[in-house]
Amino acid sequence: MKSRMEGCAWVFGRRVTTDDILPGRYLDRSNDEVGAFAMSGIDSEFAKKVQKGDFIVAGPNFGAGSGRESAPYALLHAGVAAIVAPSFGRIFFRNCINLGLPPVIVPDVAGIEQGHALIADLEARRVVDRATGAEYPIQNLTGISLSIIQAGGIVPFTRRRLEEKRART
Amino acid sequence: MTHASTLTEKILARASGRDRVVPGDELWAVADRMIMNDSSGPRRLGRLVEELGGVLDPEKVVIVSDHFVPAATLRHAEILRETRRFAGAHGIRNFFEYRGILHNLVIAHGLVSPGKLLVGADSHTVTAGALGAVAVAVGSTELATIVASGEIWLRVPETIRVDLDGALPGLCDVRDVTMRLLGDLGTEHALYRAIEWGGRWINEASIEDRLVLANQGIEMGAKNAIVEPTGILPQAMRDAGLPVIEHEFLVADPDARYSERHRYDVSTLEPLVAVHPSPDEVVAARALEPTPVDMAWIGSCAGGRLADLHAAAEILRGKKARVTMLVTPATQDIYLAAASDGTLATLAAAGATVLPPGCGACAGVHNGVQGAGDRVIATATRNFPGRMGSREAEVYIGSPYTVAASAVAGRIIDPREVAEHGARRDA
């Protein structure tokens, strides 16, 4: 995946749960189908409005609650390129890394408003709000988690690891 | 510099083949058990596992169909069929359907034990920490890679230590303990951290009560919640017919480093309620403004235990539920025990409908989901908007005593009120 991404901000509040991101009534849908229902717990029009490459910017504990992986899949298939928040629900956070959807931790997102054009640069480790010029240092995505995102997710990452292991033995 | 470790650190060190780990270390660990359900399992990860070379060790894998049983739609039936097919095709012996909820079965069938590392695709995977194991939830895609490779990457969490002392007052339940903590600390407090439960109250705590302490750790945001396997636990495990390998029982070092410590005297607790729409909006049941309910529900991995059914029956004996009352035993064995000891008859006589074992309404899938405008008091695991159906439904959480008492009153009530009225009428 690209380390530098550019897109518009969709701003949400604190503790958006996975029930908000993908309500339980869609649990019987396949991962490929859920993009159309992304964020439908709080904004039924979101999936229609969001453009490929856009960012979600949210308050603390984004993705709290149920560990359903269809929640990050919904955002991924709706076109969301990255999520910027001060903290994330832990399982959701891990799922995002494993699907190659960067969950970007910056301490304070209060200055970023709806529709602002953002740049997230994982290598330079910062998010830039082009509307205000403000820079936000990225606090996470180093080590194994960055390697997984750069590999495009845990599946390609594991495939390579297993191949290396088999080659050694 | 000491080498003292928390319980979670010790287990992660063992599972990663290191002498010692500290918070922040990133490591690869060998998982001892990998668990999944019908929603998170084969339908989502089966093809991936097969692409990655198949199941590395079928003995380590547990699959339970608990979300979609019994099938309410054709789609559910297809999911159940695919789950069954995958388990059979890959030689997974620990496959259960129509036996109850994954998390309860993992404990009841000895599929987790002290000192182990268990990973699972379901947020309440943390429940297995009840037996002194590190139990961590992951997504389906990641679980596929773990099932195929045997390994998981983990960051060693800091640990919050919670010590419990004292004796619970009458008509209070372990759920009042976890609600008190959620109310005090909030749903974000333990993010990325481990919660380690210990103390004198824990020493005497049943397996069922330990299960709730571990289970509710996820609602505090924890990576894992672990109950020290101390006190009566080895004997309780033997009594339950579970294998006990005492040299694998690990406990925290007395001088382990915690990111914070909390101590609670549970004798000061009273019946509590978590108010819609968050598990941490906790108030005393007696202090709640008049709140009529449309339904009362006893069920879920945290609230469908035999102890929950017994508590509900204790309140409902000789009384009538004024509103719809549903009861979903967590497992078939609990259903059978409650049928054999007369509990189900007591509940049914009070007007309760007993439903098939499983996750039921807690997952918002079927068997009692809530419509717009409905208000329910339940022993559900969490009450975020939309959890049990419509976002316009309200879910309040209480102990089984509080839920049953509220069913009798038709509004949310402190169970001591109903019990007092009952005592007077009986006299």
Interface residues (C-beta under 8 A of the other chain):
Chain A: R15 T17 D19 D20 P23 G24 R25 L27 D28 S30 N31 G41 P60 N61 A64 G65 S66 G67 R68 E69 P72 S87 F88 G89 R90 I91 R94 N95 N98 L99 G143 I144 I148 G153 I154 V155 F157 T158 R159 R161 L162 K165
Chain B: E26 S39 S40 R43 R44 L48 E51 L52 G53 H67 F68 T73 R75 H76 I79 A121 D122 S123 T125 A137 V138 G139 S140 T141 E142 A144 T145 A148 S149 W153 T187 E188 L191 Y192 G221 A222 K223 S278 A363 G364 V365 R382 F384 P385 G386 R387 G389 R391
